[in-house]
Amino acid sequence: MKHLPSPEDYFTANVQRLGRANQTGWAIGLCPFHDDHNPSLSVNLESGAFACHACGAKGSGVISFHMRLTGLSYRDAARELEKGIYAY
Ligand SMILES: [Zn+2]
């Protein structure tokens, strides 16, 4: 696989009101997968894992986040990320 954006760059571009990461890399921001007003989404800026305690969205990396965000297949989501297309 070619170069993917770092989880930090990816989540900074796609998660609004993203807070600072704690010591284990987790930060909280607004979830783009439901109508979120109080930040419910935890993202890990090191591993790319994410989990929303409000709507249940979760995954293990930026590709699965991108698939969910865009509706693309794994292959197409990975291809966009490799091209550096990831800010929505
Ligand atoms: Zn959510």
PDB file of the backbone (N, CA, C, O) and the ligand in Angstrom, with CONECT records:
HET     ZN  A 101       1
ATOM      1  N   MET A   1       0.832  -1.199   0.000  1.00  0.00           N
ATOM      2  CA  MET A   1       0.000   0.000   0.000  1.00  0.00           C
ATOM      3  C   MET A   1       0.866   1.248   0.000  1.00  0.00           C
ATOM      4  O   MET A   1       1.902   1.305   0.662  1.00  0.00           O
ATOM      5  N   LYS A   2       0.431   2.225  -0.740  1.00  0.00           N
ATOM      6  CA  LYS A   2       1.176   3.484  -0.799  1.00  0.00           C
ATOM      7  C   LYS A   2       0.906   4.316   0.445  1.00  0.00           C
ATOM      8  O   LYS A   2       0.301   3.863   1.416  1.00  0.00           O
ATOM      9  N   HIS A   3       1.373   5.530   0.372  1.00  0.00           N
ATOM     10  CA  HIS A   3       1.360   6.399   1.541  1.00  0.00           C
ATOM     11  C   HIS A   3      -0.049   6.918   1.845  1.00  0.00           C
ATOM     12  O   HIS A   3      -0.698   7.524   0.992  1.00  0.00           O
ATOM     13  N   LEU A   4      -0.499   6.676   3.048  1.00  0.00           N
ATOM     14  CA  LEU A   4      -1.779   7.208   3.504  1.00  0.00           C
ATOM     15  C   LEU A   4      -1.519   8.448   4.365  1.00  0.00           C
ATOM     16  O   LEU A   4      -0.441   8.590   4.943  1.00  0.00           O
ATOM     17  N   PRO A   5      -2.503   9.339   4.449  1.00  0.00           N
ATOM     18  CA  PRO A   5      -2.333  10.467   5.377  1.00  0.00           C
ATOM     19  C   PRO A   5      -2.207   9.947   6.808  1.00  0.00           C
ATOM     20  O   PRO A   5      -2.754   8.894   7.137  1.00  0.00           O
ATOM     21  N   SER A   6      -1.502  10.668   7.640  1.00  0.00           N
ATOM     22  CA  SER A   6      -1.419  10.257   9.041  1.00  0.00           C
ATOM     23  C   SER A   6      -2.800  10.412   9.664  1.00  0.00           C
ATOM     24  O   SER A   6      -3.564  11.293   9.270  1.00  0.00           O
ATOM     25  N   PRO A   7      -3.126   9.555  10.640  1.00  0.00           N
ATOM     26  CA  PRO A   7      -4.413   9.717  11.313  1.00  0.00           C
ATOM     27  C   PRO A   7      -4.600  11.134  11.846  1.00  0.00           C
ATOM     28  O   PRO A   7      -5.710  11.666  11.817  1.00  0.00           O
ATOM     29  N   GLU A   8      -3.535  11.742  12.325  1.00  0.00           N
ATOM     30  CA  GLU A   8      -3.669  13.103  12.856  1.00  0.00           C
ATOM     31  C   GLU A   8      -4.088  14.080  11.756  1.00  0.00           C
ATOM     32  O   GLU A   8      -4.999  14.884  11.952  1.00  0.00           O
ATOM     33  N   ASP A   9      -3.428  14.009  10.609  1.00  0.00           N
ATOM     34  CA  ASP A   9      -3.798  14.905   9.504  1.00  0.00           C
ATOM     35  C   ASP A   9      -5.215  14.619   9.026  1.00  0.00           C
ATOM     36  O   ASP A   9      -6.002  15.531   8.772  1.00  0.00           O
ATOM     37  N   TYR A  10      -5.518  13.334   8.909  1.00  0.00           N
ATOM     38  CA  TYR A  10      -6.833  12.967   8.397  1.00  0.00           C
ATOM     39  C   TYR A  10      -7.946  13.451   9.322  1.00  0.00           C
ATOM     40  O   TYR A  10      -8.896  14.093   8.872  1.00  0.00           O
ATOM     41  N   PHE A  11      -7.832  13.149  10.589  1.00  0.00           N
ATOM     42  CA  PHE A  11      -8.911  13.505  11.514  1.00  0.00           C
ATOM     43  C   PHE A  11      -8.982  15.021  11.727  1.00  0.00           C
ATOM     44  O   PHE A  11     -10.066  15.571  11.925  1.00  0.00           O
ATOM     45  N   THR A  12      -7.836  15.689  11.688  1.00  0.00           N
ATOM     46  CA  THR A  12      -7.863  17.146  11.813  1.00  0.00           C
ATOM     47  C   THR A  12      -8.668  17.762  10.673  1.00  0.00           C
ATOM     48  O   THR A  12      -9.357  18.766  10.860  1.00  0.00           O
ATOM     49  N   ALA A  13      -8.577  17.155   9.489  1.00  0.00           N
ATOM     50  CA  ALA A  13      -9.294  17.682   8.327  1.00  0.00           C
ATOM     51  C   ALA A  13     -10.778  17.333   8.349  1.00  0.00           C
ATOM     52  O   ALA A  13     -11.586  18.052   7.762  1.00  0.00           O
ATOM     53  N   ASN A  14     -11.145  16.256   9.005  1.00  0.00           N
ATOM     54  CA  ASN A  14     -12.512  15.750   8.856  1.00  0.00           C
ATOM     55  C   ASN A  14     -13.340  15.687  10.125  1.00  0.00           C
ATOM     56  O   ASN A  14     -14.515  15.324  10.071  1.00  0.00           O
ATOM     57  N   VAL A  15     -12.765  16.027  11.251  1.00  0.00           N
ATOM     58  CA  VAL A  15     -13.525  16.012  12.504  1.00  0.00           C
ATOM     59  C   VAL A  15     -13.551  17.435  13.051  1.00  0.00           C
ATOM     60  O   VAL A  15     -12.513  17.998  13.399  1.00  0.00           O
ATOM     61  N   GLN A  16     -14.738  18.003  13.120  1.00  0.00           N
ATOM     62  CA  GLN A  16     -14.862  19.365  13.627  1.00  0.00           C
ATOM     63  C   GLN A  16     -14.731  19.390  15.143  1.00  0.00           C
ATOM     64  O   GLN A  16     -15.050  18.424  15.837  1.00  0.00           O
ATOM     65  N   ARG A  17     -14.257  20.515  15.625  1.00  0.00           N
ATOM     66  CA  ARG A  17     -14.078  20.749  17.066  1.00  0.00           C
ATOM     67  C   ARG A  17     -13.238  19.648  17.722  1.00  0.00           C
ATOM     68  O   ARG A  17     -13.513  19.216  18.841  1.00  0.00           O
ATOM     69  N   LEU A  18     -12.224  19.215  17.004  1.00  0.00           N
ATOM     70  CA  LEU A  18     -11.359  18.161  17.520  1.00  0.00           C
ATOM     71  C   LEU A  18     -10.487  18.698  18.651  1.00  0.00           C
ATOM     72  O   LEU A  18      -9.777  19.691  18.489  1.00  0.00           O
ATOM     73  N   GLY A  19     -10.550  18.036  19.781  1.00  0.00           N
ATOM     74  CA  GLY A  19      -9.764  18.460  20.941  1.00  0.00           C
ATOM     75  C   GLY A  19      -8.351  17.912  20.895  1.00  0.00           C
ATOM     76  O   GLY A  19      -7.949  17.263  19.929  1.00  0.00           O
ATOM     77  N   ARG A  20      -7.620  18.178  21.933  1.00  0.00           N
ATOM     78  CA  ARG A  20      -6.244  17.671  22.002  1.00  0.00           C
ATOM     79  C   ARG A  20      -6.239  16.209  22.408  1.00  0.00           C
ATOM     80  O   ARG A  20      -7.109  15.744  23.146  1.00  0.00           O
ATOM     81  N   ALA A  21      -5.246  15.500  21.913  1.00  0.00           N
ATOM     82  CA  ALA A  21      -5.133  14.075  22.231  1.00  0.00           C
ATOM     83  C   ALA A  21      -4.632  13.882  23.659  1.00  0.00           C
ATOM     84  O   ALA A  21      -3.822  14.662  24.159  1.00  0.00           O
ATOM     85  N   ASN A  22      -5.127  12.836  24.299  1.00  0.00           N
ATOM     86  CA  ASN A  22      -4.595  12.482  25.623  1.00  0.00           C
ATOM     87  C   ASN A  22      -3.315  11.666  25.447  1.00  0.00           C
ATOM     88  O   ASN A  22      -2.797  11.535  24.338  1.00  0.00           O
ATOM     89  N   GLN A  23      -2.817  11.126  26.547  1.00  0.00           N
ATOM     90  CA  GLN A  23      -1.518  10.446  26.494  1.00  0.00           C
ATOM     91  C   GLN A  23      -1.527   9.192  25.642  1.00  0.00           C
ATOM     92  O   GLN A  23      -0.479   8.754  25.168  1.00  0.00           O
ATOM     93  N   THR A  24      -2.711   8.605  25.442  1.00  0.00           N
ATOM     94  CA  THR A  24      -2.764   7.407  24.611  1.00  0.00           C
ATOM     95  C   THR A  24      -3.213   7.719  23.183  1.00  0.00           C
ATOM     96  O   THR A  24      -3.486   6.808  22.401  1.00  0.00           O
ATOM     97  N   GLY A  25      -3.291   9.014  22.845  1.00  0.00           N
ATOM     98  CA  GLY A  25      -3.566   9.386  21.467  1.00  0.00           C
ATOM     99  C   GLY A  25      -5.020   9.650  21.135  1.00  0.00           C
ATOM    100  O   GLY A  25      -5.352   9.969  19.993  1.00  0.00           O
ATOM    101  N   TRP A  26      -5.899   9.517  22.135  1.00  0.00           N
ATOM    102  CA  TRP A  26      -7.329   9.712  21.864  1.00  0.00           C
ATOM    103  C   TRP A  26      -7.721  11.175  22.000  1.00  0.00           C
ATOM    104  O   TRP A  26      -7.320  11.862  22.940  1.00  0.00           O
ATOM    105  N   ALA A  27      -8.507  11.631  21.048  1.00  0.00           N
ATOM    106  CA  ALA A  27      -9.065  12.983  21.090  1.00  0.00           C
ATOM    107  C   ALA A  27     -10.550  12.879  20.769  1.00  0.00           C
ATOM    108  O   ALA A  27     -10.999  11.904  20.166  1.00  0.00           O
ATOM    109  N   ILE A  28     -11.301  13.886  21.176  1.00  0.00           N
ATOM    110  CA  ILE A  28     -12.748  13.863  20.984  1.00  0.00           C
ATOM    111  C   ILE A  28     -13.168  15.026  20.102  1.00  0.00           C
ATOM    112  O   ILE A  28     -12.663  16.142  20.227  1.00  0.00           O
ATOM    113  N   GLY A  29     -14.112  14.739  19.201  1.00  0.00           N
ATOM    114  CA  GLY A  29     -14.634  15.794  18.333  1.00  0.00           C
ATOM    115  C   GLY A  29     -16.049  15.478  17.916  1.00  0.00           C
ATOM    116  O   GLY A  29     -16.637  14.489  18.353  1.00  0.00           O
ATOM    117  N   LEU A  30     -16.589  16.331  17.066  1.00  0.00           N
ATOM    118  CA  LEU A  30     -17.952  16.128  16.584  1.00  0.00           C
ATOM    119  C   LEU A  30     -17.988  14.965  15.602  1.00  0.00           C
ATOM    120  O   LEU A  30     -17.148  14.867  14.707  1.00  0.00           O
ATOM    121  N   CYS A  31     -18.959  14.095  15.776  1.00  0.00           N
ATOM    122  CA  CYS A  31     -19.108  12.936  14.897  1.00  0.00           C
ATOM    123  C   CYS A  31     -19.787  13.349  13.600  1.00  0.00           C
ATOM    124  O   CYS A  31     -20.862  13.946  13.640  1.00  0.00           O
ATOM    125  N   PRO A  32     -19.185  13.045  12.445  1.00  0.00           N
ATOM    126  CA  PRO A  32     -19.829  13.388  11.173  1.00  0.00           C
ATOM    127  C   PRO A  32     -20.887  12.375  10.744  1.00  0.00           C
ATOM    128  O   PRO A  32     -21.533  12.558   9.712  1.00  0.00           O
ATOM    129  N   PHE A  33     -21.070  11.311  11.523  1.00  0.00           N
ATOM    130  CA  PHE A  33     -21.974  10.240  11.104  1.00  0.00           C
ATOM    131  C   PHE A  33     -23.356  10.346  11.736  1.00  0.00           C
ATOM    132  O   PHE A  33     -24.254   9.571  11.406  1.00  0.00           O
ATOM    133  N   HIS A  34     -23.525  11.296  12.635  1.00  0.00           N
ATOM    134  CA  HIS A  34     -24.868  11.600  13.121  1.00  0.00           C
ATOM    135  C   HIS A  34     -24.905  13.088  13.438  1.00  0.00           C
ATOM    136  O   HIS A  34     -23.872  13.756  13.392  1.00  0.00           O
ATOM    137  N   ASP A  35     -26.075  13.611  13.757  1.00  0.00           N
ATOM    138  CA  ASP A  35     -26.227  15.035  14.030  1.00  0.00           C
ATOM    139  C   ASP A  35     -25.704  15.317  15.438  1.00  0.00           C
ATOM    140  O   ASP A  35     -26.443  15.234  16.419  1.00  0.00           O
ATOM    141  N   ASP A  36     -24.432  15.645  15.516  1.00  0.00           N
ATOM    142  CA  ASP A  36     -23.743  15.721  16.798  1.00  0.00           C
ATOM    143  C   ASP A  36     -23.550  17.177  17.217  1.00  0.00           C
ATOM    144  O   ASP A  36     -23.052  17.994  16.443  1.00  0.00           O
ATOM    145  N   HIS A  37     -23.945  17.487  18.436  1.00  0.00           N
ATOM    146  CA  HIS A  37     -23.779  18.854  18.942  1.00  0.00           C
ATOM    147  C   HIS A  37     -22.798  18.905  20.112  1.00  0.00           C
ATOM    148  O   HIS A  37     -22.111  19.907  20.311  1.00  0.00           O
ATOM    149  N   ASN A  38     -22.740  17.847  20.866  1.00  0.00           N
ATOM    150  CA  ASN A  38     -21.717  17.726  21.909  1.00  0.00           C
ATOM    151  C   ASN A  38     -20.773  16.628  21.466  1.00  0.00           C
ATOM    152  O   ASN A  38     -21.205  15.499  21.238  1.00  0.00           O
ATOM    153  N   PRO A  39     -19.479  16.941  21.338  1.00  0.00           N
ATOM    154  CA  PRO A  39     -18.558  15.960  20.749  1.00  0.00           C
ATOM    155  C   PRO A  39     -18.693  14.557  21.347  1.00  0.00           C
ATOM    156  O   PRO A  39     -18.506  14.358  22.547  1.00  0.00           O
ATOM    157  N   SER A  40     -19.018  13.606  20.498  1.00  0.00           N
ATOM    158  CA  SER A  40     -19.271  12.225  20.912  1.00  0.00           C
ATOM    159  C   SER A  40     -18.273  11.246  20.335  1.00  0.00           C
ATOM    160  O   SER A  40     -18.228  10.080  20.730  1.00  0.00           O
ATOM    161  N   LEU A  41     -17.471  11.726  19.396  1.00  0.00           N
ATOM    162  CA  LEU A  41     -16.612  10.818  18.646  1.00  0.00           C
ATOM    163  C   LEU A  41     -15.196  10.829  19.212  1.00  0.00           C
ATOM    164  O   LEU A  41     -14.562  11.879  19.313  1.00  0.00           O
ATOM    165  N   SER A  42     -14.713   9.652  19.578  1.00  0.00           N
ATOM    166  CA  SER A  42     -13.319   9.503  19.994  1.00  0.00           C
ATOM    167  C   SER A  42     -12.510   9.002  18.809  1.00  0.00           C
ATOM    168  O   SER A  42     -12.880   8.020  18.165  1.00  0.00           O
ATOM    169  N   VAL A  43     -11.407   9.680  18.523  1.00  0.00           N
ATOM    170  CA  VAL A  43     -10.511   9.226  17.452  1.00  0.00           C
ATOM    171  C   VAL A  43      -9.110   9.098  18.025  1.00  0.00           C
ATOM    172  O   VAL A  43      -8.705   9.874  18.891  1.00  0.00           O
ATOM    173  N   ASN A  44      -8.381   8.115  17.534  1.00  0.00           N
ATOM    174  CA  ASN A  44      -7.008   7.954  17.990  1.00  0.00           C
ATOM    175  C   ASN A  44      -6.066   8.515  16.928  1.00  0.00           C
ATOM    176  O   ASN A  44      -5.997   7.995  15.814  1.00  0.00           O
ATOM    177  N   LEU A  45      -5.346   9.572  17.275  1.00  0.00           N
ATOM    178  CA  LEU A  45      -4.513  10.285  16.301  1.00  0.00           C
ATOM    179  C   LEU A  45      -3.245   9.515  15.961  1.00  0.00           C
ATOM    180  O   LEU A  45      -2.493   9.919  15.075  1.00  0.00           O
ATOM    181  N   GLU A  46      -3.005   8.417  16.654  1.00  0.00           N
ATOM    182  CA  GLU A  46      -1.833   7.595  16.332  1.00  0.00           C
ATOM    183  C   GLU A  46      -2.220   6.360  15.518  1.00  0.00           C
ATOM    184  O   GLU A  46      -1.576   6.042  14.519  1.00  0.00           O
ATOM    185  N   SER A  47      -3.270   5.672  15.950  1.00  0.00           N
ATOM    186  CA  SER A  47      -3.627   4.420  15.275  1.00  0.00           C
ATOM    187  C   SER A  47      -4.672   4.601  14.182  1.00  0.00           C
ATOM    188  O   SER A  47      -4.760   3.784  13.265  1.00  0.00           O
ATOM    189  N   GLY A  48      -5.476   5.681  14.274  1.00  0.00           N
ATOM    190  CA  GLY A  48      -6.564   5.869  13.331  1.00  0.00           C
ATOM    191  C   GLY A  48      -7.865   5.223  13.757  1.00  0.00           C
ATOM    192  O   GLY A  48      -8.865   5.328  13.047  1.00  0.00           O
ATOM    193  N   ALA A  49      -7.875   4.553  14.909  1.00  0.00           N
ATOM    194  CA  ALA A  49      -9.122   3.957  15.401  1.00  0.00           C
ATOM    195  C   ALA A  49     -10.116   5.058  15.760  1.00  0.00           C
ATOM    196  O   ALA A  49      -9.728   6.178  16.092  1.00  0.00           O
ATOM    197  N   PHE A  50     -11.403   4.723  15.689  1.00  0.00           N
ATOM    198  CA  PHE A  50     -12.429   5.704  16.056  1.00  0.00           C
ATOM    199  C   PHE A  50     -13.640   4.978  16.626  1.00  0.00           C
ATOM    200  O   PHE A  50     -13.891   3.814  16.313  1.00  0.00           O
ATOM    201  N   ALA A  51     -14.375   5.679  17.456  1.00  0.00           N
ATOM    202  CA  ALA A  51     -15.596   5.120  18.033  1.00  0.00           C
ATOM    203  C   ALA A  51     -16.477   6.265  18.501  1.00  0.00           C
ATOM    204  O   ALA A  51     -16.015   7.186  19.175  1.00  0.00           O
ATOM    205  N   CYS A  52     -17.754   6.196  18.136  1.00  0.00           N
ATOM    206  CA  CYS A  52     -18.727   7.188  18.579  1.00  0.00           C
ATOM    207  C   CYS A  52     -19.640   6.549  19.602  1.00  0.00           C
ATOM    208  O   CYS A  52     -20.287   5.540  19.321  1.00  0.00           O
ATOM    209  N   HIS A  53     -19.696   7.137  20.800  1.00  0.00           N
ATOM    210  CA  HIS A  53     -20.524   6.515  21.827  1.00  0.00           C
ATOM    211  C   HIS A  53     -22.003   6.852  21.646  1.00  0.00           C
ATOM    212  O   HIS A  53     -22.856   6.266  22.313  1.00  0.00           O
ATOM    213  N   ALA A  54     -22.313   7.787  20.751  1.00  0.00           N
ATOM    214  CA  ALA A  54     -23.720   8.155  20.527  1.00  0.00           C
ATOM    215  C   ALA A  54     -24.365   7.312  19.429  1.00  0.00           C
ATOM    216  O   ALA A  54     -25.450   6.764  19.628  1.00  0.00           O
ATOM    217  N   CYS A  55     -23.710   7.202  18.275  1.00  0.00           N
ATOM    218  CA  CYS A  55     -24.348   6.483  17.163  1.00  0.00           C
ATOM    219  C   CYS A  55     -23.738   5.110  16.924  1.00  0.00           C
ATOM    220  O   CYS A  55     -24.269   4.329  16.133  1.00  0.00           O
ATOM    221  N   GLY A  56     -22.636   4.804  17.591  1.00  0.00           N
ATOM    222  CA  GLY A  56     -22.062   3.472  17.472  1.00  0.00           C
ATOM    223  C   GLY A  56     -21.113   3.281  16.315  1.00  0.00           C
ATOM    224  O   GLY A  56     -20.605   2.178  16.112  1.00  0.00           O
ATOM    225  N   ALA A  57     -20.857   4.337  15.544  1.00  0.00           N
ATOM    226  CA  ALA A  57     -19.884   4.222  14.455  1.00  0.00           C
ATOM    227  C   ALA A  57     -18.521   3.884  15.039  1.00  0.00           C
ATOM    228  O   ALA A  57     -18.086   4.502  16.010  1.00  0.00           O
ATOM    229  N   LYS A  58     -17.850   2.903  14.447  1.00  0.00           N
ATOM    230  CA  LYS A  58     -16.506   2.608  14.922  1.00  0.00           C
ATOM    231  C   LYS A  58     -15.712   1.887  13.862  1.00  0.00           C
ATOM    232  O   LYS A  58     -16.270   1.281  12.947  1.00  0.00           O
ATOM    233  N   GLY A  59     -14.398   1.958  13.995  1.00  0.00           N
ATOM    234  CA  GLY A  59     -13.525   1.301  13.042  1.00  0.00           C
ATOM    235  C   GLY A  59     -12.103   1.370  13.519  1.00  0.00           C
ATOM    236  O   GLY A  59     -11.796   1.967  14.550  1.00  0.00           O
ATOM    237  N   SER A  60     -11.238   0.743  12.744  1.00  0.00           N
ATOM    238  CA  SER A  60      -9.856   0.569  13.205  1.00  0.00           C
ATOM    239  C   SER A  60      -8.850   1.464  12.506  1.00  0.00           C
ATOM    240  O   SER A  60      -7.665   1.428  12.836  1.00  0.00           O
ATOM    241  N   GLY A  61      -9.297   2.274  11.540  1.00  0.00           N
ATOM    242  CA  GLY A  61      -8.310   3.092  10.856  1.00  0.00           C
ATOM    243  C   GLY A  61      -8.940   4.112   9.927  1.00  0.00           C
ATOM    244  O   GLY A  61     -10.159   4.160   9.762  1.00  0.00           O
ATOM    245  N   VAL A  62      -8.083   4.930   9.321  1.00  0.00           N
ATOM    246  CA  VAL A  62      -8.599   6.029   8.502  1.00  0.00           C
ATOM    247  C   VAL A  62      -9.308   5.525   7.239  1.00  0.00           C
ATOM    248  O   VAL A  62     -10.193   6.208   6.723  1.00  0.00           O
ATOM    249  N   ILE A  63      -8.941   4.357   6.741  1.00  0.00           N
ATOM    250  CA  ILE A  63      -9.635   3.867   5.548  1.00  0.00           C
ATOM    251  C   ILE A  63     -11.091   3.542   5.882  1.00  0.00           C
ATOM    252  O   ILE A  63     -11.993   3.881   5.116  1.00  0.00           O
ATOM    253  N   SER A  64     -11.319   2.894   7.007  1.00  0.00           N
ATOM    254  CA  SER A  64     -12.713   2.584   7.340  1.00  0.00           C
ATOM    255  C   SER A  64     -13.500   3.852   7.662  1.00  0.00           C
ATOM    256  O   SER A  64     -14.690   3.937   7.360  1.00  0.00           O
ATOM    257  N   PHE A  65     -12.844   4.831   8.271  1.00  0.00           N
ATOM    258  CA  PHE A  65     -13.515   6.120   8.502  1.00  0.00           C
ATOM    259  C   PHE A  65     -13.884   6.748   7.160  1.00  0.00           C
ATOM    260  O   PHE A  65     -14.998   7.239   6.982  1.00  0.00           O
ATOM    261  N   HIS A  66     -12.941   6.727   6.222  1.00  0.00           N
ATOM    262  CA  HIS A  66     -13.159   7.356   4.916  1.00  0.00           C
ATOM    263  C   HIS A  66     -14.251   6.634   4.126  1.00  0.00           C
ATOM    264  O   HIS A  66     -15.041   7.272   3.431  1.00  0.00           O
ATOM    265  N   MET A  67     -14.294   5.331   4.230  1.00  0.00           N
ATOM    266  CA  MET A  67     -15.365   4.573   3.573  1.00  0.00           C
ATOM    267  C   MET A  67     -16.721   5.016   4.092  1.00  0.00           C
ATOM    268  O   MET A  67     -17.656   5.226   3.319  1.00  0.00           O
ATOM    269  N   ARG A  68     -16.821   5.157   5.400  1.00  0.00           N
ATOM    270  CA  ARG A  68     -18.081   5.531   6.018  1.00  0.00           C
ATOM    271  C   ARG A  68     -18.464   6.963   5.642  1.00  0.00           C
ATOM    272  O   ARG A  68     -19.634   7.273   5.415  1.00  0.00           O
ATOM    273  N   LEU A  69     -17.452   7.819   5.585  1.00  0.00           N
ATOM    274  CA  LEU A  69     -17.695   9.227   5.283  1.00  0.00           C
ATOM    275  C   LEU A  69     -18.135   9.423   3.836  1.00  0.00           C
ATOM    276  O   LEU A  69     -18.992  10.261   3.554  1.00  0.00           O
ATOM    277  N   THR A  70     -17.560   8.664   2.932  1.00  0.00           N
ATOM    278  CA  THR A  70     -17.773   8.905   1.502  1.00  0.00           C
ATOM    279  C   THR A  70     -18.687   7.884   0.851  1.00  0.00           C
ATOM    280  O   THR A  70     -19.228   8.138  -0.225  1.00  0.00           O
ATOM    281  N   GLY A  71     -18.869   6.731   1.484  1.00  0.00           N
ATOM    282  CA  GLY A  71     -19.637   5.668   0.858  1.00  0.00           C
ATOM    283  C   GLY A  71     -18.842   4.871  -0.167  1.00  0.00           C
ATOM    284  O   GLY A  71     -19.395   4.016  -0.860  1.00  0.00           O
ATOM    285  N   LEU A  72     -17.553   5.148  -0.264  1.00  0.00           N
ATOM    286  CA  LEU A  72     -16.714   4.428  -1.223  1.00  0.00           C
ATOM    287  C   LEU A  72     -16.412   3.012  -0.732  1.00  0.00           C
ATOM    288  O   LEU A  72     -16.513   2.714   0.458  1.00  0.00           O
ATOM    289  N   SER A  73     -16.041   2.152  -1.675  1.00  0.00           N
ATOM    290  CA  SER A  73     -15.531   0.832  -1.329  1.00  0.00           C
ATOM    291  C   SER A  73     -14.151   0.980  -0.674  1.00  0.00           C
ATOM    292  O   SER A  73     -13.523   2.037  -0.734  1.00  0.00           O
ATOM    293  N   TYR A  74     -13.706  -0.108  -0.052  1.00  0.00           N
ATOM    294  CA  TYR A  74     -12.372  -0.092   0.562  1.00  0.00           C
ATOM    295  C   TYR A  74     -11.306   0.329  -0.452  1.00  0.00           C
ATOM    296  O   TYR A  74     -10.452   1.173  -0.180  1.00  0.00           O
ATOM    297  N   ARG A  75     -11.389  -0.286  -1.621  1.00  0.00           N
ATOM    298  CA  ARG A  75     -10.371  -0.026  -2.646  1.00  0.00           C
ATOM    299  C   ARG A  75     -10.372   1.432  -3.090  1.00  0.00           C
ATOM    300  O   ARG A  75      -9.317   2.057  -3.196  1.00  0.00           O
ATOM    301  N   ASP A  76     -11.572   1.973  -3.350  1.00  0.00           N
ATOM    302  CA  ASP A  76     -11.649   3.360  -3.808  1.00  0.00           C
ATOM    303  C   ASP A  76     -11.306   4.348  -2.695  1.00  0.00           C
ATOM    304  O   ASP A  76     -10.693   5.386  -2.942  1.00  0.00           O
ATOM    305  N   ALA A  77     -11.706   4.017  -1.471  1.00  0.00           N
ATOM    306  CA  ALA A  77     -11.359   4.895  -0.346  1.00  0.00           C
ATOM    307  C   ALA A  77      -9.847   4.938  -0.164  1.00  0.00           C
ATOM    308  O   ALA A  77      -9.272   6.007   0.043  1.00  0.00           O
ATOM    309  N   ALA A  78      -9.206   3.778  -0.241  1.00  0.00           N
ATOM    310  CA  ALA A  78      -7.748   3.724  -0.096  1.00  0.00           C
ATOM    311  C   ALA A  78      -7.076   4.506  -1.221  1.00  0.00           C
ATOM    312  O   ALA A  78      -6.076   5.190  -1.002  1.00  0.00           O
ATOM    313  N   ARG A  79      -7.628   4.399  -2.414  1.00  0.00           N
ATOM    314  CA  ARG A  79      -7.029   5.095  -3.555  1.00  0.00           C
ATOM    315  C   ARG A  79      -7.114   6.610  -3.373  1.00  0.00           C
ATOM    316  O   ARG A  79      -6.149   7.323  -3.646  1.00  0.00           O
ATOM    317  N   GLU A  80      -8.256   7.099  -2.916  1.00  0.00           N
ATOM    318  CA  GLU A  80      -8.373   8.542  -2.666  1.00  0.00           C
ATOM    319  C   GLU A  80      -7.363   9.002  -1.629  1.00  0.00           C
ATOM    320  O   GLU A  80      -6.693  10.021  -1.797  1.00  0.00           O
ATOM    321  N   LEU A  81      -7.267   8.232  -0.557  1.00  0.00           N
ATOM    322  CA  LEU A  81      -6.344   8.622   0.513  1.00  0.00           C
ATOM    323  C   LEU A  81      -4.903   8.635   0.022  1.00  0.00           C
ATOM    324  O   LEU A  81      -4.123   9.513   0.389  1.00  0.00           O
ATOM    325  N   GLU A  82      -4.559   7.671  -0.798  1.00  0.00           N
ATOM    326  CA  GLU A  82      -3.192   7.615  -1.333  1.00  0.00           C
ATOM    327  C   GLU A  82      -2.911   8.824  -2.222  1.00  0.00           C
ATOM    328  O   GLU A  82      -1.773   9.286  -2.310  1.00  0.00           O
ATOM    329  N   LYS A  83      -3.949   9.333  -2.878  1.00  0.00           N
ATOM    330  CA  LYS A  83      -3.794  10.533  -3.715  1.00  0.00           C
ATOM    331  C   LYS A  83      -3.796  11.805  -2.892  1.00  0.00           C
ATOM    332  O   LYS A  83      -3.546  12.891  -3.415  1.00  0.00           O
ATOM    333  N   GLY A  84      -4.076  11.673  -1.613  1.00  0.00           N
ATOM    334  CA  GLY A  84      -4.112  12.862  -0.765  1.00  0.00           C
ATOM    335  C   GLY A  84      -5.442  13.582  -0.804  1.00  0.00           C
ATOM    336  O   GLY A  84      -5.550  14.727  -0.365  1.00  0.00           O
ATOM    337  N   ILE A  85      -6.474  12.898  -1.341  1.00  0.00           N
ATOM    338  CA  ILE A  85      -7.817  13.495  -1.381  1.00  0.00           C
ATOM    339  C   ILE A  85      -8.550  12.996  -0.154  1.00  0.00           C
ATOM    340  O   ILE A  85      -8.989  11.847  -0.115  1.00  0.00           O
ATOM    341  N   TYR A  86      -8.685  13.844   0.842  1.00  0.00           N
ATOM    342  CA  TYR A  86      -9.360  13.334   2.037  1.00  0.00           C
ATOM    343  C   TYR A  86     -10.078  14.373   2.861  1.00  0.00           C
ATOM    344  O   TYR A  86     -10.714  14.032   3.858  1.00  0.00           O
ATOM    345  N   ALA A  87      -9.995  15.641   2.473  1.00  0.00           N
ATOM    346  CA  ALA A  87     -10.675  16.653   3.274  1.00  0.00           C
ATOM    347  C   ALA A  87     -12.065  16.910   2.707  1.00  0.00           C
ATOM    348  O   ALA A  87     -12.214  17.401   1.588  1.00  0.00           O
ATOM    349  N   TYR A  88     -13.074  16.572   3.494  1.00  0.00           N
ATOM    350  CA  TYR A  88     -14.458  16.785   3.046  1.00  0.00           C
ATOM    351  C   TYR A  88     -15.155  17.821   3.912  1.00  0.00           C
ATOM    352  O   TYR A  88     -16.325  18.130   3.684  1.00  0.00           O
TER     353      TYR A  88
HETATM  354 ZN    ZN A 101     -21.827   9.384  15.885  1.00  0.00          ZN2+
END
